[in-house]
Amino acid sequence: MNRKEKAIQNYKDGYNCSQSVICAYADIWGIEENVAYRISEGYGGGMGQLGEVCGAVSAMFSAVGLKNSGGLEKIGETKKTTYGVVKNMAMEFENKHHSILCRELLKDDSRPKQEICLGCVADACDIIESTLID
């Protein structure tokens, strides 16, 4: 099972959209899956079901930090690069879905919520793969 398939299965198993994505990649950046799951719990439903930034998109942004940040050894030195990557990833997701906001993504009444969210999870994984995975 590849990471995208793992993320999709995570969602089907009850993880929220953010947990589904970040947990599929946590080991790459040395994060225990349980820690990734717990940290990302509040991002589901567009930040605690507020309908704001899609949880799968938030997971992409977390992945950028895990990959790019210099951590406490390089405070402030990597922010500009990280922000640029985040912006590019957000634009790529938005080009596919016309928004990064959960409430906008879920406006499509013709499709079940789970189908929409699974598409967002899958596309977030594709963007992570094309942007962050060497």
N, C-alpha and C positions, 0 to 999 in steps of 0.2 A: 504494500500500500504506500503510495507516495504521500507527500505532505498535504497536498490539496485534498486528496481522498480522505486523509486522516481528519482534516478540518471539517469536511462535510459530514463524516461519521460522528465527529464530536458534536456537531450541531444536532444531528438526529438523536444522539444519546442524551440531549438535555443541556448541553453547554449553551451559554448565550453566544451571540455572534462574535463578540470580541474574544471570549475564552476559546471558542472553536479555532480561531485563526492563530492567536498567539501561542496557544498550547501545542499546536502542530509544529511550531518552529522553536520553541523554548530551548531545546537541547543544543541547538546550533550556537547559541550565545551563552551557554552555561547556566541557564536558569532552570531550576527544577519545575516540572510541569505543575505540581501542586502550588508553588509560589506564583507562577504565571496565571494559573486559574484564579487564585485568590485576589491578586492585584487587579485583574481585568474584570472582575465581577460587576463593578459599578458602571461599566461602560455599555452594557447591554441596553437595547431599546433606545439608543441615542442618548446615552448618559443617564442611567437610572430611569429609563422609560420617559424621559422628557422630550424625546423626538428630535434631539439635537444631532450632533455628528454621529453617524452610523458606527456601531460598535466594531464592525469589521474594519472600517476606516481607522478608527482609533487604534486598533491592533496593528495596522500597518505603520502608524506613526510610532507606536511603542517599539516596533521592530527596527525602525530607523535609528532610534536612540540606542537600542542595544547593539546595533552594528556599528554606528558611527561615533557615538560619544566617547570622548577621552576620559570620562569619569572624573573623579576628584583629583586625579593627577594633572588634569588639563582643564581646570575650571574656566569656562567661558570660551575656550579656544576652538571648540568644534560646533558651537551653536549655529553660526552662519551657514556652514555646510549642511548641517542637519535640517535647518529650516528650509533650505533650497530643495533638498531631496523630498521633504514632506510636501512642499508646494507642488512639485512635479508629480508626485504620487496622487495627491488630491485631484489635480487636473486630469490625470489619466482616468481615475475612477469616475470623476464627474463627466468626462466625455462619454463614458459607457452608460452611465445611469442618469445623467442630467442634473445630479445633485449629490452631495455627500451627507445631506440631512435625512435622518431616519423618517421623519414625518412626511417628507417629500417622496422618498423612495416607496413608502407604503401607501401612497395615494392611489395606486393602480388597483382598483376594486375588481378588475377582471381576473386577477391571479391571487391565489391564497398567500397569506403572509409568509408561510414557511418556504414557499417557492421563491418569493422575492428575496428573503433573507439568505437562502442557500445560494442564490445567484450572486449576492453581495459577498458572501464568504468565499465562493469560488474565485470571483474576480479579484478580491483582495489578495488571495494566494498567488494568482497569476502575476499581479503587480509586484508582490514581494519577490517572487522568483525572478522576474525580469530585471528588477532594480537592485536587489540586495544580495542575491545568492550568486557567488562566483563560480 
